[in-house]
Amino acid sequence: MKIQKLNTPQKLILFRFLLAPIILCLAYFVGEESKPIILILMYLGLISDILDGIVARKQEISTEKLRRLDSQTDMIFWLSIGFATFILFPNLIKDNSIAIWSILIMEIACYVISFLKFGKETCTHAFLSKIWGLTLLIAFTSLIGFNYAGIPFYIAIIWGLISHIDVILIILILPRWAHDIPSAYHAYLIRKNKNFKKNIFLNS
């Protein structure tokens, strides 16, 4: 049986997927001494996330299957960072549990609404969600690197709620399932059968 070679975007996605168990093992078995390594891996994971979409669009191989794989890998990657933070600083996470649960509930709501309407998971890769990824990066840098929540953490929570509302609106507005929708406004344009140009660096 012929084994298909992975293309560059698939390799980047696989790299980010494999980072998840490595990050969890470092947090659990090594503890606080692993913080610098975890932070480096987190930044490498984000860089791979940025590059896989750009490369896929440049090479014109940004398929639905690839984008869905990318989206689910993103979720696994960030959950691993969250669990690693809990392993390292359980009290810090417990003290902010209400805010964290509010984000998790919104994330679950996005998936439930998408499955109920389309029978598929959400895969919007919306612009506000991309910004949320950057706020998460800053928040986890503060949490893991400095054992501090504060303003970076709450900015990430607030932006996370805003971005999830945008995703829910996109799902509700779209007449049919689609991936890489920049915003609820663009979903409205799709519903009205109006064309719009996507940015090669942001959406396929």
For each residue, the residues with C-beta under 8 A, 3 or more apart:
1:
2:
3:
4:
5:
6: 10 11 14
7: 10 11 59 61
8: 11 12 52 55 59
9: 12 13 52 53 55 56 59 61 62 66 70
10: 6 7 13 14 66 69
11: 6 7 8 14 15
12: 8 9 15 16 48 49 51 52 55
13: 9 10 16 17 48 52 66 69 70 73
14: 6 10 11 17 18
15: 11 12 18 19 44 45 48
16: 12 13 19 20 45 48 49 52 73 74 77
17: 13 14 20 73 76 77
18: 14 15 21 22
19: 15 16 22 23 41 44 45 77 80
20: 16 17 23 24 76 77 79 80
21: 18 24 25 80
22: 18 19 25 26 41
23: 19 20 26 27 38 41 42 80 81 84
24: 20 21 27 28 80 83 84 87
25: 21 22 28 29 30
26: 22 23 29 30 34 37 38 41 84
27: 23 24 30 31 34 38 83 84 85 87 88
28: 24 25 31 87
29: 25 26
30: 25 26 27 33 34 37
31: 27 28 34 88
32: 35 88
33: 30
34: 26 27 30 31 37 38
35: 32 38 39 88 144 145
36: 39 40
37: 26 30 34 40 41
38: 23 26 27 34 35 41 42 81 84 144
39: 35 36 42 43 140 141 144 145
40: 36 37 43 44
41: 19 22 23 26 37 38 44 45
42: 23 38 39 45 46 81 137 140 141 144
43: 39 40 46 47 137
44: 15 19 40 41 47 48
45: 15 16 19 41 42 48 49 77
46: 42 43 49 50 133 137
47: 43 44 50 51
48: 12 13 15 16 44 45 51 52
49: 12 16 45 46 52 53 70 74 77 133
50: 46 47 53 54
51: 12 47 48 54 55
52: 8 9 12 13 16 48 49 55 56 70
53: 9 49 50 56 57 62 67 70 125 204
54: 50 51 57 58 200 201
55: 8 9 12 51 52 58 59
56: 9 52 53 59 61 62 66 67 204
57: 53 54 60 62 200 201 204
58: 54 55 200
59: 7 8 9 55 56
60: 57
61: 7 9 56 66
62: 9 53 56 57 66 67 180 204
63: 66 67
64: 67 68 123 179
65: 68 69
66: 9 10 13 56 61 62 63 69 70
67: 53 56 62 63 64 70 71 123 125 179 180 204
68: 64 65 71 72 120 121 123 179
69: 10 13 65 66 72 73
70: 9 13 49 52 53 66 67 73 74 125
71: 67 68 74 75 121 122 123 125 179
72: 68 69 75 76 121
73: 13 16 17 69 70 76 77
74: 16 49 70 71 77 78 133
75: 71 72 78 79 107
76: 17 20 72 73 79 80
77: 16 17 19 20 45 49 73 74 80 81
78: 74 75 81 82 133 136
79: 20 75 76 82 83
80: 19 20 21 23 24 76 77 83 84
81: 23 38 42 77 78 84 85 136 140 144
82: 78 79 85 86 100 140
83: 24 27 79 80 86 87
84: 23 24 26 27 38 80 81 87 88 144
85: 27 81 82 88 89 92 93 140 143 144
86: 82 83 89 90 93
87: 24 27 28 83 84 90
88: 27 31 32 35 84 85 144
89: 85 86 92 93 143 144 147
90: 86 87 93 94
91: 94 95
92: 85 89 95 96 143 147 149
93: 85 86 89 90 96 97 100
94: 90 91 97
95: 91 92 149
96: 92 93 99 100 149 153
97: 93 94 100 101
98: 101 102
99: 96 102 103 153 154 157
100: 82 93 96 97 103 104 157
101: 97 98 104 105
102: 98 99 105 106 157 161
103: 99 100 106 107 157 160 161 164
104: 100 101 107 108
105: 101 102 108 109
106: 102 103 109 110 160 161 164 165 168
107: 75 103 104 110 111 164
108: 104 105 111 112
109: 105 106 112 113 164 168
110: 106 107 113 114 122 164 167 168 171
111: 107 108 114 115 121 122
112: 108 109 115 116
113: 109 110 116 117 122 168 171 172
114: 110 111 117 118 120 121 122 171 177
115: 111 112 118 119 120 121
116: 112 113
117: 113 114 171 172 177
118: 114 115 171 176 177
119: 115 177
120: 68 114 115 123 177
121: 68 71 72 111 114 115
122: 71 110 111 113 114 167 170 171
123: 64 67 68 71 120 179 180
124: 129 167 170 171 179 180 181
125: 53 67 70 71 129 130 179 180 181 203
126: 129 130 163 166 167 170 181 182 183
127: 130 131 182 183 202 203
128: 131 132 159 162 163 166 183
129: 124 125 126 132 133 163 166 167
130: 125 126 127 133 134 202
131: 127 128 134 135 159 163
132: 128 129 135 136 156 159 160 162 163
133: 46 49 74 78 129 130 136 137
134: 130 131 137 138
135: 131 132 138 139 152 155 156 159 160
136: 78 81 132 133 139 140 156 160
137: 42 43 46 133 134 140 141
138: 134 135 141 142 152 155 156
139: 135 136 142 143 149 152 153 155 156
140: 39 42 81 82 85 136 137 143 144
141: 39 42 137 138 144 145 146 152
142: 138 139 145 146 148 149 150 152 153
143: 85 89 92 139 140 146 147 148 149 153
144: 35 38 39 42 81 84 85 88 89 140 141 147
145: 35 39 141 142
146: 141 142 143
147: 89 92 143 144
148: 142 143 152
149: 92 95 96 139 142 143 152 153 154
150: 142 153 154
151: 154 155
152: 135 138 139 141 142 148 149 155 156
153: 96 99 139 142 143 149 150 156 157
154: 99 149 150 151 157 158
155: 135 138 139 151 152 158 159
156: 132 135 136 138 139 152 153 159 160
157: 99 100 102 103 153 154 160 161
158: 154 155 161 162
159: 128 131 132 135 155 156 162 163
160: 103 106 132 135 136 156 157 163 164
161: 102 103 106 157 158 164 165
162: 128 132 158 159 165 166
163: 126 128 129 131 132 159 160 166 167
164: 103 106 107 109 110 160 161 167 168
165: 106 161 162 168 169
166: 126 128 129 162 163 169 170 183 184
167: 110 122 124 126 129 163 164 170 171
168: 106 109 110 113 164 165 171 172
169: 165 166 172 173 184 187
170: 122 124 126 166 167 173 174 181 183 184 186 187
171: 110 113 114 117 118 122 124 167 168 174
172: 113 117 168 169
173: 169 170 184 187 188 190 191
174: 170 171 177 178 181 187 190 191
175: 190 191
176: 118
177: 114 117 118 119 120 174
178: 174 181 190
179: 64 67 68 71 123 124 125 204
180: 62 67 123 124 125 198 203 204
181: 124 125 126 170 174 178 186 187 190 203
182: 126 127 185 186 198 199 202 203
183: 126 127 128 166 170 186 187
184: 166 169 170 173 187 188
185: 182 188 189
186: 170 181 182 183 189 190 196
187: 169 170 173 174 181 183 184 190 191
188: 173 184 185 191 192
189: 185 186 192 194 195 196
190: 173 174 175 178 181 186 187 193 194
191: 173 174 175 187 188
192: 188 189
193: 190
194: 189 190
195: 189
196: 186 189
197:
198: 180 182 202 203 204
199: 182 202 203
200: 54 57 58
201: 54 57
202: 127 130 182 198 199
203: 125 127 180 181 182 198 199
204: 53 56 57 62 67 179 180 198
